[in-house]
Amino acid sequence: MPKSPLRKKEKAYIPEAIANATPVPTESPRWLAPTMVAAFIAGLIWIVIFYVSATQYPIPGIGAWNMIAGFGFIGAGFALATRWR
């Protein structure tokens, strides 16, 4: 059986801005991991204190909003975790 002819591929066009772009840094900033872990731990401690103190602390008077504050710290930790390389 005869061999079919091979097609020649055209070179892909790469725009000048992309071809000469600086590479993205491959490492995370040094402050990122400790800050992320601190936010996770702060949120966890905040929620534990809220439950152990029968909903009176860490900030008396705001009631269940203390849960929102604790989960806010944990959410900030997750937001920082998305930037970790």
N, CA, C and O atoms as a GROMACS GRO file, in nm:
protein
  340
    1MET      N    1   0.084  -0.116   0.000
    1MET     CA    2   0.000   0.000   0.000
    1MET      C    3   0.090   0.123   0.000
    1MET      O    4   0.185   0.130   0.077
    2PRO      N    5   0.059   0.221  -0.086
    2PRO     CA    6   0.145   0.340  -0.093
    2PRO      C    7   0.130   0.427   0.031
    2PRO      O    8   0.024   0.433   0.092
    3LYS      N    9   0.238   0.492   0.066
    3LYS     CA   10   0.241   0.581   0.182
    3LYS      C   11   0.181   0.716   0.143
    3LYS      O   12   0.212   0.771   0.038
    4SER      N   13   0.095   0.768   0.229
    4SER     CA   14   0.033   0.897   0.199
    4SER      C   15   0.135   1.008   0.222
    4SER      O   16   0.224   0.997   0.306
    5PRO      N   17   0.122   1.116   0.145
    5PRO     CA   18   0.218   1.225   0.160
    5PRO      C   19   0.203   1.295   0.296
    5PRO      O   20   0.092   1.309   0.347
    6LEU      N   21   0.314   1.338   0.352
    6LEU     CA   22   0.313   1.408   0.480
    6LEU      C   23   0.284   1.556   0.459
    6LEU      O   24   0.333   1.618   0.365
    7ARG      N   25   0.203   1.611   0.548
    7ARG     CA   26   0.175   1.754   0.540
    7ARG      C   27   0.278   1.831   0.621
    7ARG      O   28   0.320   1.786   0.727
    8LYS      N   29   0.317   1.943   0.571
    8LYS     CA   30   0.409   2.029   0.644
    8LYS      C   31   0.327   2.124   0.732
    8LYS      O   32   0.233   2.190   0.685
    9LYS      N   33   0.364   2.130   0.858
    9LYS     CA   34   0.293   2.217   0.951
    9LYS      C   35   0.355   2.355   0.949
    9LYS      O   36   0.477   2.371   0.943
   10GLU      N   37   0.268   2.455   0.955
   10GLU     CA   38   0.317   2.592   0.964
   10GLU      C   39   0.358   2.620   1.107
   10GLU      O   40   0.299   2.566   1.201
   11LYS      N   41   0.458   2.704   1.124
   11LYS     CA   42   0.499   2.742   1.258
   11LYS      C   43   0.389   2.824   1.323
   11LYS      O   44   0.327   2.909   1.259
   12ALA      N   45   0.366   2.798   1.451
   12ALA     CA   46   0.265   2.872   1.525
   12ALA      C   47   0.312   3.015   1.546
   12ALA      O   48   0.428   3.040   1.578
   13TYR      N   49   0.220   3.108   1.529
   13TYR     CA   50   0.252   3.249   1.550
   13TYR      C   51   0.243   3.280   1.698
   13TYR      O   52   0.139   3.257   1.761
   14ILE      N   53   0.350   3.330   1.754
   14ILE     CA   54   0.353   3.371   1.895
   14ILE      C   55   0.368   3.522   1.898
   14ILE      O   56   0.467   3.574   1.847
   15PRO      N   57   0.273   3.594   1.957
   15PRO     CA   58   0.284   3.739   1.963
   15PRO      C   59   0.412   3.782   2.035
   15PRO      O   60   0.462   3.714   2.125
   16GLU      N   61   0.463   3.896   1.994
   16GLU     CA   62   0.589   3.947   2.049
   16GLU      C   63   0.582   3.968   2.201
   16GLU      O   64   0.679   3.944   2.272
   17ALA      N   65   0.466   4.014   2.249
   17ALA     CA   66   0.452   4.041   2.393
   17ALA      C   67   0.463   3.911   2.474
   17ALA      O   68   0.515   3.911   2.585
   18ILE      N   69   0.413   3.802   2.418
   18ILE     CA   70   0.419   3.675   2.490
   18ILE      C   71   0.557   3.611   2.474
   18ILE      O   72   0.608   3.551   2.569
   19ALA      N   73   0.616   3.624   2.360
   19ALA     CA   74   0.746   3.560   2.335
   19ALA      C   75   0.855   3.620   2.423
   19ALA      O   76   0.947   3.549   2.464
   20ASN      N   77   0.848   3.749   2.452
   20ASN     CA   78   0.951   3.816   2.530
   20ASN      C   79   0.907   3.847   2.673
   20ASN      O   80   0.969   3.929   2.740
   21ALA      N   81   0.800   3.783   2.721
   21ALA     CA   82   0.750   3.810   2.855
   21ALA      C   83   0.844   3.752   2.960
   21ALA      O   84   0.909   3.650   2.938
   22THR      N   85   0.851   3.820   3.073
   22THR     CA   86   0.934   3.770   3.182
   22THR      C   87   0.864   3.652   3.249
   22THR      O   88   0.741   3.655   3.262
   23PRO      N   89   0.936   3.552   3.291
   23PRO     CA   90   0.871   3.436   3.352
   23PRO      C   91   0.813   3.469   3.490
   23PRO      O   92   0.860   3.559   3.559
   24VAL      N   93   0.712   3.397   3.527
   24VAL     CA   94   0.647   3.414   3.656
   24VAL      C   95   0.740   3.357   3.764
   24VAL      O   96   0.802   3.253   3.742
   25PRO      N   97   0.751   3.423   3.878
   25PRO     CA   98   0.838   3.370   3.983
   25PRO      C   99   0.795   3.228   4.023
   25PRO      O  100   0.676   3.198   4.031
   26THR      N  101   0.894   3.142   4.047
   26THR     CA  102   0.862   3.003   4.077
   26THR      C  103   0.851   2.977   4.227
   26THR      O  104   0.810   2.868   4.266
   27GLU      N  105   0.886   3.072   4.310
   27GLU     CA  106   0.879   3.053   4.455
   27GLU      C  107   0.783   3.152   4.518
   27GLU      O  108   0.761   3.262   4.466
   28SER      N  109   0.727   3.112   4.628
   28SER     CA  110   0.638   3.201   4.703
   28SER      C  111   0.721   3.299   4.785
   28SER      O  112   0.837   3.271   4.816
   29PRO      N  113   0.663   3.414   4.820
   29PRO     CA  114   0.732   3.503   4.913
   29PRO      C  115   0.754   3.434   5.047
   29PRO      O  116   0.677   3.345   5.085
   30ARG      N  117   0.856   3.473   5.117
   30ARG     CA  118   0.891   3.406   5.243
   30ARG      C  119   0.786   3.427   5.351
   30ARG      O  120   0.775   3.345   5.442
   31TRP      N  121   0.710   3.535   5.344
   31TRP     CA  122   0.612   3.565   5.447
   31TRP      C  123   0.482   3.488   5.428
   31TRP      O  124   0.401   3.481   5.521
   32LEU      N  125   0.460   3.430   5.312
   32LEU     CA  126   0.330   3.373   5.279
   32LEU      C  127   0.293   3.252   5.364
   32LEU      O  128   0.185   3.249   5.422
   33ALA      N  129   0.380   3.154   5.374
   33ALA     CA  130   0.347   3.032   5.449
   33ALA      C  131   0.325   3.059   5.598
   33ALA      O  132   0.227   3.010   5.653
   34PRO      N  133   0.413   3.136   5.664
   34PRO     CA  134   0.385   3.162   5.806
   34PRO      C  135   0.256   3.241   5.829
   34PRO      O  136   0.185   3.217   5.926
   35THR      N  137   0.226   3.334   5.741
   35THR     CA  138   0.103   3.413   5.754
   35THR      C  139  -0.020   3.325   5.732
   35THR      O  140  -0.120   3.338   5.803
   36MET      N  141  -0.012   3.235   5.635
   36MET     CA  142  -0.122   3.145   5.606
   36MET      C  143  -0.149   3.053   5.725
   36MET      O  144  -0.264   3.037   5.767
   37VAL      N  145  -0.045   2.993   5.779
   37VAL     CA  146  -0.061   2.904   5.893
   37VAL      C  147  -0.111   2.981   6.015
   37VAL      O  148  -0.195   2.931   6.090
   38ALA      N  149  -0.061   3.103   6.036
   38ALA     CA  150  -0.105   3.184   6.149
   38ALA      C  151  -0.254   3.218   6.136
   38ALA      O  152  -0.325   3.220   6.236
   39ALA      N  153  -0.301   3.245   6.015
   39ALA     CA  154  -0.443   3.275   5.996
   39ALA      C  155  -0.529   3.152   6.026
   39ALA      O  156  -0.634   3.164   6.089
   40PHE      N  157  -0.484   3.034   5.981
   40PHE     CA  158  -0.558   2.912   6.012
   40PHE      C  159  -0.566   2.889   6.163
   40PHE      O  160  -0.672   2.860   6.216
   41ILE      N  161  -0.453   2.902   6.229
   41ILE     CA  162  -0.448   2.877   6.374
   41ILE      C  163  -0.528   2.982   6.450
   41ILE      O  164  -0.598   2.948   6.546
   42ALA      N  165  -0.518   3.108   6.409
   42ALA     CA  166  -0.594   3.215   6.477
   42ALA      C  167  -0.744   3.190   6.464
   42ALA      O  168  -0.818   3.208   6.561
   43GLY      N  169  -0.790   3.150   6.346
   43GLY     CA  170  -0.932   3.120   6.328
   43GLY      C  171  -0.976   3.003   6.411
   43GLY      O  172  -1.084   3.006   6.471
   44LEU      N  173  -0.894   2.899   6.417
   44LEU     CA  174  -0.928   2.781   6.497
   44LEU      C  175  -0.934   2.816   6.645
   44LEU      O  176  -1.028   2.776   6.714
   45ILE      N  177  -0.836   2.889   6.694
   45ILE     CA  178  -0.835   2.929   6.835
   45ILE      C  179  -0.954   3.019   6.867
   45ILE      O  180  -1.016   3.005   6.972
   46TRP      N  181  -0.986   3.110   6.775
   46TRP     CA  182  -1.100   3.201   6.796
   46TRP      C  183  -1.229   3.122   6.814
   46TRP      O  184  -1.308   3.151   6.903
   47ILE      N  185  -1.251   3.022   6.728
   47ILE     CA  186  -1.374   2.943   6.735
   47ILE      C  187  -1.374   2.855   6.860
   47ILE      O  188  -1.478   2.841   6.924
   48VAL      N  189  -1.261   2.797   6.896
   48VAL     CA  190  -1.254   2.714   7.016
   48VAL      C  191  -1.283   2.797   7.140
   48VAL      O  192  -1.357   2.753   7.228
   49ILE      N  193  -1.225   2.916   7.149
   49ILE     CA  194  -1.251   3.004   7.264
   49ILE      C  195  -1.399   3.041   7.269
   49ILE      O  196  -1.457   3.048   7.378
   50PHE      N  197  -1.459   3.064   7.155
   50PHE     CA  198  -1.602   3.097   7.150
   50PHE      C  199  -1.687   2.984   7.208
   50PHE      O  200  -1.780   3.009   7.284
   51TYR      N  201  -1.655   2.861   7.172
   51TYR     CA  202  -1.733   2.748   7.222
   51TYR      C  203  -1.703   2.716   7.368
   51TYR      O  204  -1.795   2.689   7.445
   52VAL      N  205  -1.577   2.721   7.406
   52VAL     CA  206  -1.539   2.687   7.544
   52VAL      C  207  -1.595   2.789   7.643
   52VAL      O  208  -1.631   2.752   7.754
   53SER      N  209  -1.602   2.914   7.604
   53SER     CA  210  -1.650   3.018   7.696
   53SER      C  211  -1.802   3.033   7.693
   53SER      O  212  -1.855   3.132   7.744
   54ALA      N  213  -1.872   2.937   7.637
   54ALA     CA  214  -2.018   2.940   7.629
   54ALA      C  215  -2.068   3.066   7.558
   54ALA      O  216  -2.159   3.133   7.606
   55THR      N  217  -2.009   3.097   7.446
   55THR     CA  218  -2.044   3.207   7.355
   55THR      C  219  -2.026   3.346   7.417
   55THR      O  220  -2.095   3.440   7.376
   56GLN      N  221  -1.936   3.362   7.513
   56GLN     CA  222  -1.912   3.493   7.575
   56GLN      C  223  -1.789   3.564   7.521
   56GLN      O  224  -1.789   3.686   7.510
   57TYR      N  225  -1.685   3.491   7.486
   57TYR     CA  226  -1.559   3.550   7.440
   57TYR      C  227  -1.529   3.501   7.300
   57TYR      O  228  -1.598   3.409   7.257
   58PRO      N  229  -1.438   3.550   7.228
   58PRO     CA  230  -1.331   3.645   7.245
   58PRO      C  231  -1.379   3.791   7.250
   58PRO      O  232  -1.314   3.873   7.316
   59ILE      N  233  -1.488   3.825   7.185
   59ILE     CA  234  -1.539   3.962   7.195
   59ILE      C  235  -1.679   3.953   7.256
   59ILE      O  236  -1.773   3.912   7.188
   60PRO      N  237  -1.692   3.992   7.381
   60PRO     CA  238  -1.826   3.985   7.441
   60PRO      C  239  -1.918   4.088   7.377
   60PRO      O  240  -1.876   4.198   7.342
   61GLY      N  241  -2.041   4.052   7.362
   61GLY     CA  242  -2.138   4.148   7.310
   61GLY      C  243  -2.173   4.130   7.164
   61GLY      O  244  -2.277   4.180   7.121
   62ILE      N  245  -2.091   4.061   7.087
   62ILE     CA  246  -2.128   4.044   6.946
   62ILE      C  247  -2.188   3.907   6.921
   62ILE      O  248  -2.234   3.878   6.810
   63GLY      N  249  -2.188   3.823   7.023
   63GLY     CA  250  -2.257   3.695   7.014
   63GLY      C  251  -2.202   3.603   6.906
   63GLY      O  252  -2.082   3.578   6.900
   64ALA      N  253  -2.292   3.554   6.822
   64ALA     CA  254  -2.254   3.456   6.720
   64ALA      C  255  -2.167   3.516   6.609
   64ALA      O  256  -2.113   3.442   6.526
   65TRP      N  257  -2.154   3.646   6.606
   65TRP     CA  258  -2.065   3.706   6.506
   65TRP      C  259  -1.919   3.666   6.530
   65TRP      O  260  -1.835   3.680   6.442
   66ASN      N  261  -1.890   3.617   6.650
   66ASN     CA  262  -1.757   3.565   6.676
   66ASN      C  263  -1.725   3.447   6.583
   66ASN      O  264  -1.610   3.428   6.544
   67MET      N  265  -1.827   3.368   6.548
   67MET     CA  266  -1.806   3.259   6.453
   67MET      C  267  -1.766   3.314   6.317
   67MET      O  268  -1.677   3.259   6.252
   68ILE      N  269  -1.830   3.421   6.276
   68ILE     CA  270  -1.797   3.482   6.147
   68ILE      C  271  -1.653   3.532   6.149
   68ILE      O  272  -1.580   3.518   6.050
   69ALA      N  273  -1.612   3.591   6.260
   69ALA     CA  274  -1.474   3.639   6.272
   69ALA      C  275  -1.375   3.523   6.263
   69ALA      O  276  -1.273   3.533   6.195
   70GLY      N  277  -1.404   3.413   6.333
   70GLY     CA  278  -1.316   3.297   6.328
   70GLY      C  279  -1.307   3.238   6.188
   70GLY      O  280  -1.198   3.207   6.140
   71PHE      N  281  -1.422   3.223   6.124
   71PHE     CA  282  -1.420   3.172   5.986
   71PHE      C  283  -1.359   3.272   5.889
   71PHE      O  284  -1.309   3.234   5.783
   72GLY      N  285  -1.362   3.400   5.923
   72GLY     CA  286  -1.294   3.500   5.840
   72GLY      C  287  -1.144   3.480   5.840
   72GLY      O  288  -1.079   3.490   5.736
   73PHE      N  289  -1.089   3.451   5.959
   73PHE     CA  290  -0.946   3.420   5.965
   73PHE      C  291  -0.913   3.295   5.884
   73PHE      O  292  -0.814   3.291   5.811
   74ILE      N  293  -0.997   3.192   5.897
   74ILE     CA  294  -0.973   3.069   5.822
   74ILE      C  295  -0.986   3.095   5.672
   74ILE      O  296  -0.909   3.041   5.593
   75GLY      N  297  -1.083   3.176   5.632
   75GLY     CA  298  -1.098   3.211   5.491
   75GLY      C  299  -0.978   3.288   5.438
   75GLY      O  300  -0.936   3.267   5.324
   76ALA      N  301  -0.923   3.375   5.521
   76ALA     CA  302  -0.802   3.448   5.480
   76ALA      C  303  -0.686   3.351   5.462
   76ALA      O  304  -0.604   3.368   5.372
   77GLY      N  305  -0.678   3.249   5.547
   77GLY     CA  306  -0.575   3.147   5.532
   77GLY      C  307  -0.590   3.071   5.401
   77GLY      O  308  -0.491   3.045   5.333
   78PHE      N  309  -0.714   3.037   5.365
   78PHE     CA  310  -0.736   2.969   5.237
   78PHE      C  311  -0.705   3.061   5.119
   78PHE      O  312  -0.653   3.015   5.017
   79ALA      N  313  -0.738   3.188   5.131
   79ALA     CA  314  -0.706   3.282   5.023
   79ALA      C  315  -0.554   3.291   5.003
   79ALA      O  316  -0.507   3.299   4.889
   80LEU      N  317  -0.480   3.291   5.111
   80LEU     CA  318  -0.334   3.292   5.099
   80LEU      C  319  -0.282   3.159   5.044
   80LEU      O  320  -0.181   3.157   4.974
   81ALA      N  321  -0.349   3.050   5.076
   81ALA     CA  322  -0.306   2.919   5.028
   81ALA      C  323  -0.315   2.908   4.876
   81ALA      O  324  -0.241   2.830   4.815
   82THR      N  325  -0.405   2.983   4.815
   82THR     CA  326  -0.416   2.977   4.669
   82THR      C  327  -0.297   3.043   4.600
   82THR      O  328  -0.273   3.017   4.482
   83ARG      N  329  -0.223   3.127   4.670
   83ARG     CA  330  -0.107   3.195   4.612
   83ARG      C  331   0.024   3.120   4.637
   83ARG      O  332   0.129   3.159   4.585
   84TRP      N  333   0.018   3.012   4.715
   84TRP     CA  334   0.139   2.938   4.751
   84TRP      C  335   0.182   2.851   4.635
   84TRP      O  336   0.102   2.777   4.578
   85ARG      N  337   0.312   2.860   4.600
   85ARG     CA  338   0.367   2.779   4.490
   85ARG      C  339   0.465   2.681   4.545
   85ARG      O  340   0.523   2.603   4.470
   0.00000   0.00000   0.00000
